[in-house]
Amino acid sequence: MKRWIKKIIVRIREGYLKEIYKETVWMYQYVKRYWFSICFYILAGVFGTVMGLGSSIVSKYLIDAVTGVRKDKILLFAVLIICMTAAGIISNAVISRISARINVVIQNEIQADIFQKLLYTEWKELQQFRSGDLLNRLSNDAVQVASGVISWIPNSITKLVQFIGAFAIIFYYDPVMAGIALLSAPVTVIFSRKFMGKMRTYNNEMREMTSSLMSFQDDTFQNIQTVKALDLTGVFEKKLQSLQNRYKEKMLDYNKFTVYTSSFMSAIGNGVSYICFGWSVYRLWSGYITTGTLLMFFQMANSLSSSFSSLIQIIPAAINAATCAGRLMSVSELEKENALDMEKVDRILEKEYKGITIELKEVNIHYKDGENVIHRGDFIANAGEITAVVGPSGEGKTTLIRVLLGLLHPMEGRAELKNAEGIKCRLSAGTREFFSYVPQGNTIFAGSIAENMRMVKEDATDEEIREVLEMACAYDFVKKLPKGMETVVGEKGSGLSEGQAQRLAIARALLKNAPVLILDEATSALDIDTEERVLKNIMKKEKGRTCVVTTHRPSVLSVSDHIYEIRESHLKKLK
């Protein structure tokens, strides 16, 4: 006993109970507006339980009536049983309907809430998670929390009523029988304590394994072309088998534990049932109880045992939900982006047509626990000019772009945006509306070309879309597609060439019509003539536009007004 108390104290000191409490409070923030429905759910459950217990009592009197006692009441008892059974069926149907409705609503709310928070989380914070892990938390964990949050308290109350009711009925007719029926309770409590600790450990491990599997599969399908091109199908098959084997070992280990535990508990339960049966037969033989009472004892004993087991099982189910809640909390509480100097941003927005200048002054940029990518760097991009950034791969060109977009923030120095009137504001999430951006790689989403375009301007007309497609030298191939701008493309622009996808991405950025355009190796798949025409079209249309281009290609440099180079953490101006 002392050892058990000591373990509980250690758990409390380690913050185990505090952690579960915090996760529980977090879960129940989503059910505040549904308390009326949940209370009705509880009342329906209690009503169904009472009807079930009442039906067992009436069954006793019906059997006694049939066997010779109060035969004139047979019809009454039969009608009562039918009515109570029907009432129980109706209450179960109501519970099922309410449960399904609340479940799906809360699940959607949790997913929408977490999804929104992830969208507004600092970019660097999200890099510690694989996409498959985030998807697993957003889908599977949210489902588990939604299911647990509406069943934990209602089921606890319903099963508690069933347990108390069954015990009270047995105790009323035979106190000794009531004591015998509770023999399995202390054993169940002792073993459930061990089961709870194991359950939380296994839940965490299984969730992590599921996330690893989902992340691997997501990575594979995102890069299926590379997997095939490099003839890596066999390698990826082996990797999947390795992950599945680890998952299988963990699952079977957990299954072995639960099989042993449940088998032992079943043996205890059956032993208590046999004792109850023997005692009931003895009482019937001695004339103390009737046949109806005997059968009622069996029903009540089973009800007592099942309700107690259900109460115990609610605990690991709640732990499972709390574990999933903890995983969702860990991503929902990540550092959020800050929109800085918003008053100044609003003032600049009123004058943005006059042009925007981007300026970095003595900035130090590095990733977490990493060396400086840029050390004391100066950079300026003026309105109406193309500013190119060159340098070897991996030296920091894309990192510089992330600073301009407010995804990364300098550790030291100033990173600012200013308009023609000299109003300045710091680069942050709040200044992204000044930017159009075309990143490296294929960034076309699944859907029609027109839908891809209207992502940046929902009310864009077909004529506006056609204009930017022409500027990006994309309309010539788009008009030849089966449905023109309404042609549907697959994920990552499946069905398009790399050059076509790049031109569509440039057109989309132009449709946003922001005062600053950033092209991060965005013309690498274009031929030199097309690349030059696109850049000239961009600057000709909006003479006051600020254009920043990262590139390896000399052809881009020939049309650039200024050139910066990043090499060995140094950012210097070449032109």
TORTORDREN-177722 format. One record per residue (C-alpha): x, y, z; residue in one letter; residue number from 1. Coordinates in pm, whole numbers. Layout:
<tibas>
TIBA        x        y        z   code   pos
TIBA        X        Y        Z      A   NUM
...
</tibas>
This chain:
<tibas>
TIBA        x        y        z   code   pos
TIBA        0        0        0      M     1
TIBA      283      238       89      K     2
TIBA      455      161     -240      R     3
TIBA      135      238     -432      W     4
TIBA       87      572     -250      I     5
TIBA      452      657     -312      K     6
TIBA      408      598     -687      K     7
TIBA      104      825     -693      I     8
TIBA      300     1100     -515      I     9
TIBA      585     1064     -766      V    10
TIBA      340     1087    -1054      R    11
TIBA      187     1402     -909      I    12
TIBA      530     1559     -860      R    13
TIBA      622     1476    -1219      E    14
TIBA      318     1670    -1331      G    15
TIBA      136     1362    -1465      Y    16
TIBA     -204     1452    -1321      L    17
TIBA     -154     1820    -1395      K    18
TIBA      -78     1733    -1756      E    19
TIBA     -394     1521    -1790      I    20
TIBA     -600     1797    -1626      Y    21
TIBA     -461     2055    -1868      K    22
TIBA     -539     1829    -2166      E    23
TIBA     -892     1767    -2035      T    24
TIBA     -962     2138    -1992      V    25
TIBA     -832     2198    -2345      W    26
TIBA    -1067     1933    -2486      M    27
TIBA    -1375     2066    -2312      Y    28
TIBA    -1333     2418    -2448      Q    29
TIBA    -1493     2279    -2764      Y    30
TIBA    -1814     2159    -2596      V    31
TIBA    -1919     2475    -2411      K    32
TIBA    -2188     2566    -2663      R    33
TIBA    -2319     2210    -2672      Y    34
TIBA    -2382     2159    -2301      W    35
TIBA    -2760     2157    -2350      F    36
TIBA    -2734     1878    -2608      S    37
TIBA    -2489     1686    -2393      I    38
TIBA    -2715     1721    -2087      C    39
TIBA    -3005     1590    -2296      F    40
TIBA    -2774     1309    -2411      Y    41
TIBA    -2700     1227    -2045      I    42
TIBA    -3068     1234    -1948      L    43
TIBA    -3155     1006    -2239      A    44
TIBA    -2879      768    -2133      G    45
TIBA    -2995      767    -1772      V    46
TIBA    -3355      715    -1884      F    47
TIBA    -3251      418    -2100      G    48
TIBA    -3055      271    -1810      T    49
TIBA    -3349      309    -1572      V    50
TIBA    -3577      144    -1828      M    51
TIBA    -3334     -146    -1856      G    52
TIBA    -3317     -194    -1480      L    53
TIBA    -3693     -156    -1450      G    54
TIBA    -3745     -415    -1723      S    55
TIBA    -3535     -664    -1525      S    56
TIBA    -3748     -606    -1212      I    57
TIBA    -4073     -643    -1406      V    58
TIBA    -3934     -961    -1566      S    59
TIBA    -3898    -1106    -1217      K    60
TIBA    -4263    -1043    -1142      Y    61
TIBA    -4371    -1175    -1481      L    62
TIBA    -4183    -1501    -1429      I    63
TIBA    -4321    -1531    -1077      D    64
TIBA    -4671    -1472    -1215      A    65
TIBA    -4624    -1737    -1483      V    66
TIBA    -4494    -1987    -1227      T    67
TIBA    -4800    -1946    -1003      G    68
TIBA    -4778    -1621     -811      V    69
TIBA    -5022    -1339     -905      R    70
TIBA    -5128    -1489    -1240      K    71
TIBA    -5381    -1211    -1284      D    72
TIBA    -5093     -967    -1343      K    73
TIBA    -4928    -1153    -1634      I    74
TIBA    -5070     -922    -1903      L    75
TIBA    -4982     -609    -1706      L    76
TIBA    -4622     -720    -1654      F    77
TIBA    -4586     -822    -2020      A    78
TIBA    -4712     -482    -2136      V    79
TIBA    -4476     -305    -1896      L    80
TIBA    -4179     -500    -2028      I    81
TIBA    -4270     -419    -2387      I    82
TIBA    -4312      -48    -2305      C    83
TIBA    -3986      -30    -2113      M    84
TIBA    -3799     -213    -2388      T    85
TIBA    -3942       22    -2650      A    86
TIBA    -3850      323    -2437      A    87
TIBA    -3495      189    -2406      G    88
TIBA    -3469      142    -2783      I    89
TIBA    -3595      496    -2846      I    90
TIBA    -3353      646    -2592      S    91
TIBA    -3064      456    -2751      N    92
TIBA    -3164      588    -3093      A    93
TIBA    -3180      943    -2955      V    94
TIBA    -2839      901    -2793      I    95
TIBA    -2690      768    -3116      S    96
TIBA    -2829     1059    -3317      R    97
TIBA    -2720     1329    -3072      I    98
TIBA    -2378     1168    -3032      S    99
TIBA    -2320     1154    -3408      A   100
TIBA    -2425     1517    -3457      R   101
TIBA    -2213     1659    -3175      I   102
TIBA    -1921     1433    -3270      N   103
TIBA    -1895     1552    -3629      V   104
TIBA    -1947     1919    -3535      V   105
TIBA    -1679     1913    -3264      I   106
TIBA    -1444     1717    -3489      Q   107
TIBA    -1483     1981    -3761      N   108
TIBA    -1430     2261    -3508      E   109
TIBA    -1113     2106    -3371      I   110
TIBA     -972     2044    -3718      Q   111
TIBA    -1062     2394    -3836      A   112
TIBA     -913     2550    -3522      D   113
TIBA     -586     2354    -3543      I   114
TIBA     -565     2411    -3919      F   115
TIBA     -605     2786    -3871      Q   116
TIBA     -347     2796    -3594      K   117
TIBA      -98     2604    -3808      L   118
TIBA     -151     2850    -4093      L   119
TIBA      -59     3137    -3861      Y   120
TIBA      230     2960    -3689      T   121
TIBA      583     3086    -3738      E   122
TIBA      733     2915    -4043      W   123
TIBA     1046     2804    -3863      K   124
TIBA      837     2638    -3589      E   125
TIBA      658     2416    -3842      L   126
TIBA      986     2288    -3985      Q   127
TIBA     1033     2055    -3689      Q   128
TIBA      730     1851    -3800      F   129
TIBA      691     1633    -4106      R   130
TIBA      379     1694    -4313      S   131
TIBA      254     1338    -4251      G   132
TIBA      279     1392    -3875      D   133
TIBA       77     1714    -3897      L   134
TIBA     -183     1540    -4114      L   135
TIBA     -208     1255    -3864      N   136
TIBA     -264     1497    -3576      R   137
TIBA     -514     1700    -3778      L   138
TIBA     -717     1396    -3883      S   139
TIBA     -678     1092    -3656      N   140
TIBA     -602     1272    -3331      D   141
TIBA     -885     1519    -3383      A   142
TIBA    -1126     1228    -3441      V   143
TIBA    -1016     1061    -3117      Q   144
TIBA    -1054     1381    -2917      V   145
TIBA    -1398     1457    -3061      A   146
TIBA    -1514     1103    -2986      S   147
TIBA    -1374     1109    -2635      G   148
TIBA    -1492     1453    -2539      V   149
TIBA    -1862     1370    -2585      I   150
TIBA    -1848     1021    -2436      S   151
TIBA    -1631     1063    -2130      W   152
TIBA    -1866     1247    -1891      I   153
TIBA    -2200     1118    -2035      P   154
TIBA    -2088      756    -2029      N   155
TIBA    -1940      795    -1683      S   156
TIBA    -2271      926    -1547      I   157
TIBA    -2481      667    -1731      T   158
TIBA    -2267      373    -1620      K   159
TIBA    -2250      508    -1265      L   160
TIBA    -2631      521    -1252      V   161
TIBA    -2644      166    -1388      Q   162
TIBA    -2392       47    -1128      F   163
TIBA    -2566      216     -834      I   164
TIBA    -2910      105     -954      G   165
TIBA    -2808     -258    -1001      A   166
TIBA    -2631     -268     -665      F   167
TIBA    -2929     -108     -488      A   168
TIBA    -3171     -359     -640      I   169
TIBA    -2956     -658     -544      I   170
TIBA    -2896     -516     -197      F   171
TIBA    -3270     -466     -147      Y   172
TIBA    -3344     -830     -219      Y   173
TIBA    -3027     -988      -76      D   174
TIBA    -2742     -788       90      P   175
TIBA    -2512    -1093       88      V   176
TIBA    -2557    -1132     -286      M   177
TIBA    -2470     -763     -332      A   178
TIBA    -2144     -811     -142      G   179
TIBA    -2053    -1118     -350      I   180
TIBA    -2122     -930     -675      A   181
TIBA    -1868     -664     -574      L   182
TIBA    -1584     -911     -513      L   183
TIBA    -1417     -832     -847      S   184
TIBA    -1414     -456     -782      A   185
TIBA    -1089     -426     -580      P   186
TIBA     -902     -655     -820      V   187
TIBA    -1025     -452    -1116      T   188
TIBA     -915     -125     -954      V   189
TIBA     -568     -257     -875      I   190
TIBA     -506     -386    -1225      F   191
TIBA     -660      -86    -1395      S   192
TIBA     -402      135    -1220      R   193
TIBA     -123      -55    -1393      K   194
TIBA     -321      -63    -1716      F   195
TIBA     -362      319    -1718      M   196
TIBA       11      385    -1704      G   197
TIBA       81      135    -1979      K   198
TIBA     -207      267    -2187      M   199
TIBA      -72      623    -2194      R   200
TIBA      276      501    -2287      T   201
TIBA      145      279    -2563      Y   202
TIBA      -86      550    -2694      N   203
TIBA      203      791    -2734      N   204
TIBA      420      529    -2902      E   205
TIBA      145      412    -3137      M   206
TIBA       60      769    -3237      R   207
TIBA      424      839    -3314      E   208
TIBA      448      522    -3521      M   209
TIBA      132      611    -3712      T   210
TIBA      273      957    -3782      S   211
TIBA      598      805    -3909      S   212
TIBA      409      577    -4145      L   213
TIBA      189      859    -4274      M   214
TIBA      489     1090    -4318      S   215
TIBA      679      825    -4512      F   216
TIBA      384      757    -4740      Q   217
TIBA      325     1129    -4795      D   218
TIBA      693     1185    -4881      D   219
TIBA      685      892    -5120      T   220
TIBA      381     1007    -5316      F   221
TIBA      499     1370    -5319      Q   222
TIBA      821     1251    -5484      N   223
TIBA      689      954    -5680      I   224
TIBA      852     1076    -6003      Q   225
TIBA     1194     1084    -5840      T   226
TIBA     1137      743    -5679      V   227
TIBA     1056      592    -6018      K   228
TIBA     1323      781    -6211      A   229
TIBA     1599      668    -5974      L   230
TIBA     1461      313    -5968      D   231
TIBA     1410      334    -5591      L   232
TIBA     1082      141    -5577      T   233
TIBA     1252     -157    -5412      G   234
TIBA     1425       67    -5158      V   235
TIBA     1098      235    -5063      F   236
TIBA      922     -100    -5038      E   237
TIBA     1184     -214    -4787      K   238
TIBA     1153      111    -4590      K   239
TIBA      777       66    -4569      L   240
TIBA      818     -295    -4456      Q   241
TIBA     1066     -184    -4191      S   242
TIBA      824       77    -4056      L   243
TIBA      536     -171    -4069      Q   244
TIBA      741     -429    -3880      N   245
TIBA      816     -178    -3606      R   246
TIBA      448      -87    -3593      Y   247
TIBA      351     -455    -3583      K   248
TIBA      593     -531    -3299      E   249
TIBA      463     -242    -3093      K   250
TIBA      100     -329    -3166      M   251
TIBA      151     -698    -3081      L   252
TIBA      334     -605    -2763      D   253
TIBA       41     -388    -2660      Y   254
TIBA     -203     -658    -2768      N   255
TIBA      -22     -917    -2554      K   256
TIBA      -52     -694    -2252      F   257
TIBA     -422     -633    -2309      T   258
TIBA     -490    -1004    -2377      V   259
TIBA     -323    -1107    -2051      Y   260
TIBA     -500     -834    -1859      T   261
TIBA     -843     -896    -2009      S   262
TIBA     -806    -1274    -1968      S   263
TIBA     -723    -1233    -1601      F   264
TIBA    -1011     -993    -1550      M   265
TIBA    -1247    -1228    -1734      S   266
TIBA    -1139    -1512    -1509      A   267
TIBA    -1206    -1299    -1201      I   268
TIBA    -1541    -1192    -1341      G   269
TIBA    -1643    -1548    -1427      N   270
TIBA    -1535    -1668    -1084      G   271
TIBA    -1754    -1406     -918      V   272
TIBA    -2041    -1499    -1152      S   273
TIBA    -2014    -1867    -1054      Y   274
TIBA    -2016    -1775     -686      I   275
TIBA    -2324    -1557     -745      C   276
TIBA    -2485    -1843     -935      F   277
TIBA    -2411    -2091     -656      G   278
TIBA    -2542    -1856     -390      W   279
TIBA    -2858    -1783     -592      S   280
TIBA    -2925    -2155     -646      V   281
TIBA    -2878    -2217     -278      Y   282
TIBA    -3122    -1938     -191      R   283
TIBA    -3374    -2076     -441      L   284
TIBA    -3332    -2430     -303      W   285
TIBA    -3380    -2303       51      S   286
TIBA    -3698    -2122      -55      G   287
TIBA    -3567    -1776       29      Y   288
TIBA    -3611    -1644     -325      I   289
TIBA    -3836    -1720     -622      T   290
TIBA    -3739    -1830     -972      T   291
TIBA    -3804    -1476    -1096      G   292
TIBA    -3572    -1336     -830      T   293
TIBA    -3304    -1586     -931      L   294
TIBA    -3312    -1474    -1293      L   295
TIBA    -3324    -1109    -1186      M   296
TIBA    -3011    -1166     -974      F   297
TIBA    -2829    -1299    -1281      F   298
TIBA    -2931     -995    -1483      Q   299
TIBA    -2841     -750    -1208      M   300
TIBA    -2509     -922    -1136      A   301
TIBA    -2417     -900    -1504      N   302
TIBA    -2534     -538    -1514      S   303
TIBA    -2331     -457    -1203      L   304
TIBA    -2020     -625    -1342      S   305
TIBA    -2051     -475    -1690      S   306
TIBA    -2119     -123    -1560      S   307
TIBA    -1821     -140    -1325      F   308
TIBA    -1597     -268    -1606      S   309
TIBA    -1726        9    -1831      S   310
TIBA    -1645      269    -1567      L   311
TIBA    -1293      132    -1544      I   312
TIBA    -1257      118    -1923      Q   313
TIBA    -1365      481    -1954      I   314
TIBA    -1037      574    -1786      I   315
TIBA     -806      433    -2058      P   316
TIBA    -1043      572    -2322      A   317
TIBA    -1014      911    -2157      A   318
TIBA     -636      873    -2142      I   319
TIBA     -633      796    -2513      N   320
TIBA     -833     1112    -2583      A   321
TIBA     -611     1314    -2348      A   322
TIBA     -299     1181    -2522      T   323
TIBA     -435     1290    -2860      C   324
TIBA     -533     1625    -2709      A   325
TIBA     -177     1668    -2586      G   326
TIBA      -44     1609    -2937      R   327
TIBA     -285     1866    -3078      L   328
TIBA     -198     2112    -2802      M   329
TIBA      172     2081    -2880      S   330
TIBA      116     2213    -3234      V   331
TIBA     -158     2461    -3148      S   332
TIBA       67     2629    -2890      E   333
TIBA      359     2685    -3126      L   334
TIBA      484     3040    -3161      E   335
TIBA      250     3249    -3375      K   336
TIBA      348     3501    -3639      E   337
TIBA      350     3867    -3547      N   338
TIBA      221     4138    -3776      A   339
TIBA      440     4437    -3682      L   340
TIBA      386     4811    -3729      D   341
TIBA       33     4761    -3865      M   342
TIBA      -55     5129    -3830      E   343
TIBA      232     5216    -4062      K   344
TIBA      141     4928    -4293      V   345
TIBA     -207     5075    -4334      D   346
TIBA      -61     5417    -4415      R   347
TIBA      172     5268    -4676      I   348
TIBA     -116     5075    -4833      L   349
TIBA     -282     5405    -4916      E   350
TIBA       25     5513    -5115      K   351
TIBA      160     5180    -5249      E   352
TIBA      103     5275    -5614      Y   353
TIBA      396     5516    -5580      K   354
TIBA      633     5227    -5530      G   355
TIBA      789     5025    -5250      I   356
TIBA     1154     5000    -5149      T   357
TIBA     1295     4703    -4955      I   358
TIBA     1599     4765    -4737      E   359
TIBA     1810     4542    -4513      L   360
TIBA     2077     4706    -4299      K   361
TIBA     2356     4509    -4124      E   362
TIBA     2137     4203    -4078      V   363
TIBA     2252     3879    -3922      N   364
TIBA     2041     3585    -4036      I   365
TIBA     2067     3228    -3917      H   366
TIBA     1850     2929    -3840      Y   367
TIBA     1806     2784    -3493      K   368
TIBA     2135     2658    -3350      D   369
TIBA     2303     2724    -3683      G   370
TIBA     2583     2941    -3813      E   371
TIBA     2513     3274    -3980      N   372
TIBA     2369     3242    -4329      V   373
TIBA     2415     3615    -4382      I   374
TIBA     2650     3819    -4164      H   375
TIBA     2605     4195    -4135      R   376
TIBA     2449     4215    -4479      G   377
TIBA     2311     4522    -4657      D   378
TIBA     2053     4498    -4934      F   379
TIBA     1824     4740    -5117      I   380
TIBA     1564     4685    -5389      A   381
TIBA     1413     4998    -5540      N   382
TIBA     1082     5057    -5713      A   383
TIBA     1090     5026    -6092      G   384
TIBA     1405     4811    -6089      E   385
TIBA     1502     4446    -6116      I   386
TIBA     1740     4346    -5837      T   387
TIBA     1910     4011    -5886      A   388
TIBA     2062     3791    -5615      V   389
TIBA     2323     3535    -5719      V   390
TIBA     2545     3288    -5545      G   391
TIBA     2623     2915    -5519      P   392
TIBA     2344     2678    -5415      S   393
TIBA     2292     2657    -5040      G   394
TIBA     2458     2990    -4967      E   395
TIBA     2139     3171    -4860      G   396
TIBA     1949     3312    -5158      K   397
TIBA     1620     3147    -5056      T   398
TIBA     1687     3240    -4693      T   399
TIBA     1711     3604    -4798      L   400
TIBA     1375     3570    -4974      I   401
TIBA     1222     3426    -4656      R   402
TIBA     1337     3733    -4466      V   403
TIBA     1177     3961    -4725      L   404
TIBA      851     3767    -4689      L   405
TIBA      857     3785    -4309      G   406
TIBA      900     3408    -4270      L   407
TIBA     1237     3452    -4099      L   408
TIBA     1353     3744    -3889      H   409
TIBA     1708     3881    -3856      P   410
TIBA     1876     3826    -3522      M   411
TIBA     2034     4169    -3559      E   412
TIBA     2001     4465    -3793      G   413
TIBA     1701     4620    -3969      R   414
TIBA     1471     4466    -4230      A   415
TIBA     1227     4730    -4352      E   416
TIBA      986     4830    -4622      L   417
TIBA      920     5193    -4714      K   418
TIBA      713     5388    -4961      N   419
TIBA      798     5692    -5171      A   420
TIBA      703     5924    -4886      E   421
TIBA      954     5764    -4651      G   422
TIBA      704     5582    -4427      I   423
TIBA      883     5272    -4296      K   424
TIBA      767     4950    -4133      C   425
TIBA      942     4631    -4030      R   426
TIBA      911     4325    -4254      L   427
TIBA      675     4073    -4094      S   428
TIBA      362     3870    -4160      A   429
TIBA      175     4199    -4187      G   430
TIBA      375     4318    -4491      T   431
TIBA      314     4011    -4712      R   432
TIBA       21     4175    -4884      E   433
TIBA      277     4401    -5055      F   434
TIBA      441     4096    -5216      F   435
TIBA      372     3862    -5503      S   436
TIBA      589     3553    -5488      Y   437
TIBA      689     3277    -5728      V   438
TIBA      891     3010    -5542      P   439
TIBA     1118     2740    -5678      Q   440
TIBA      959     2424    -5810      G   441
TIBA      606     2347    -5919      N   442
TIBA      348     2529    -5706      T   443
TIBA       33     2470    -5910      I   444
TIBA     -256     2325    -5710      F   445
TIBA     -502     2060    -5820      A   446
TIBA     -798     2222    -5998      G   447
TIBA     -860     2429    -6307      S   448
TIBA     -611     2688    -6432      I   449
TIBA     -870     2960    -6365      A   450
TIBA     -914     2838    -6005      E   451
TIBA     -537     2853    -5956      N   452
TIBA     -533     3209    -6083      M   453
TIBA     -827     3325    -5870      R   454
TIBA     -660     3205    -5550      M   455
TIBA     -493     3547    -5531      V   456
TIBA     -792     3744    -5660      K   457
TIBA    -1128     3576    -5619      E   458
TIBA    -1323     3822    -5832      D   459
TIBA    -1079     3826    -6125      A   460
TIBA    -1250     3829    -6464      T   461
TIBA    -1152     3601    -6752      D   462
TIBA    -1012     3904    -6929      E   463
TIBA     -786     3988    -6633      E   464
TIBA     -665     3629    -6620      I   465
TIBA     -597     3628    -6993      R   466
TIBA     -396     3951    -6959      E   467
TIBA     -158     3810    -6696      V   468
TIBA     -129     3481    -6887      L   469
TIBA      -14     3680    -7189      E   470
TIBA      234     3876    -6978      M   471
TIBA      379     3548    -6850      A   472
TIBA      391     3408    -7207      C   473
TIBA      148     3136    -7097      A   474
TIBA     -168     3215    -7293      Y   475
TIBA      -41     3059    -7616      D   476
TIBA      -35     2711    -7463      F   477
TIBA     -338     2763    -7235      V   478
TIBA     -573     2847    -7523      K   479
TIBA     -473     2522    -7696      K   480
TIBA     -574     2308    -7395      L   481
TIBA     -905     2114    -7425      P   482
TIBA    -1100     2359    -7207      K   483
TIBA     -865     2654    -7211      G   484
TIBA     -850     2829    -6872      M   485
TIBA    -1105     2582    -6733      E   486
TIBA     -876     2286    -6802      T   487
TIBA     -821     2088    -6483      V   488
TIBA     -468     1995    -6384      V   489
TIBA     -356     1749    -6118      G   490
TIBA     -163     1793    -5795      E   491
TIBA      155     1997    -5844      K   492
TIBA       43     2080    -6196      G   493
TIBA       33     1722    -6316      S   494
TIBA      -17     1727    -6691      G   495
TIBA      193     2040    -6743      L   496
TIBA      560     2075    -6824      S   497
TIBA      789     2248    -6575      E   498
TIBA      812     2552    -6801      G   499
TIBA      434     2573    -6837      Q   500
TIBA      385     2540    -6461      A   501
TIBA      640     2815    -6398      Q   502
TIBA      468     3052    -6638      R   503
TIBA      130     2987    -6474      L   504
TIBA      283     3056    -6132      A   505
TIBA      426     3383    -6263      I   506
TIBA       87     3476    -6409      A   507
TIBA      -80     3406    -6076      R   508
TIBA      170     3630    -5897      A   509
TIBA      108     3906    -6151      L   510
TIBA     -269     3879    -6104      L   511
TIBA     -223     3970    -5738      K   512
TIBA      -81     4297    -5867      N   513
TIBA      132     4359    -5558      A   514
TIBA      395     4639    -5568      P   515
TIBA      680     4391    -5499      V   516
TIBA      738     4079    -5708      L   517
TIBA      979     3809    -5592      I   518
TIBA     1097     3542    -5835      L   519
TIBA     1298     3270    -5660      D   520
TIBA     1464     3080    -5948      E   521
TIBA     1118     3116    -6105      A   522
TIBA     1242     3133    -6467      T   523
TIBA     1486     2842    -6449      S   524
TIBA     1268     2616    -6669      A   525
TIBA     1216     2879    -6937      L   526
TIBA     1428     2924    -7247      D   527
TIBA     1635     3241    -7259      I   528
TIBA     1412     3424    -7508      D   529
TIBA     1093     3349    -7312      T   530
TIBA     1262     3442    -6986      E   531
TIBA     1370     3781    -7125      E   532
TIBA     1024     3852    -7268      R   533
TIBA      856     3764    -6938      V   534
TIBA     1083     3994    -6736      L   535
TIBA     1039     4282    -6980      K   536
TIBA      661     4234    -6981      N   537
TIBA      657     4244    -6602      I   538
TIBA      847     4570    -6577      M   539
TIBA      672     4730    -6876      K   540
TIBA      323     4672    -6733      K   541
TIBA      399     4817    -6391      E   542
TIBA      690     5058    -6418      K   543
TIBA      686     5125    -6046      G   544
TIBA      702     4757    -5948      R   545
TIBA      993     4639    -5734      T   546
TIBA     1126     4306    -5867      C   547
TIBA     1368     4078    -5678      V   548
TIBA     1506     3778    -5864      V   549
TIBA     1730     3497    -5740      T   550
TIBA     1903     3321    -6026      T   551
TIBA     2202     3130    -6158      H   552
TIBA     2144     3241    -6517      R   553
TIBA     2355     3515    -6682      P   554
TIBA     2059     3601    -6908      S   555
TIBA     1867     3738    -6611      V   556
TIBA     2163     3944    -6499      L   557
TIBA     2175     4123    -6834      S   558
TIBA     1833     4279    -6772      V   559
TIBA     1890     4345    -6401      S   560
TIBA     1949     4695    -6268      D   561
TIBA     2140     4575    -5961      H   562
TIBA     2312     4249    -5867      I   563
TIBA     2393     4116    -5520      Y   564
TIBA     2598     3807    -5440      E   565
TIBA     2577     3580    -5135      I   566
TIBA     2892     3383    -5071      R   567
TIBA     3036     3247    -4746      E   568
TIBA     2777     3436    -4535      S   569
TIBA     2858     3769    -4698      H   570
TIBA     2603     3969    -4896      L   571
TIBA     2769     4223    -5124      K   572
TIBA     2663     4439    -5416      K   573
TIBA     2825     4362    -5752      L   574
TIBA     2636     4612    -5965      K   575
</tibas>
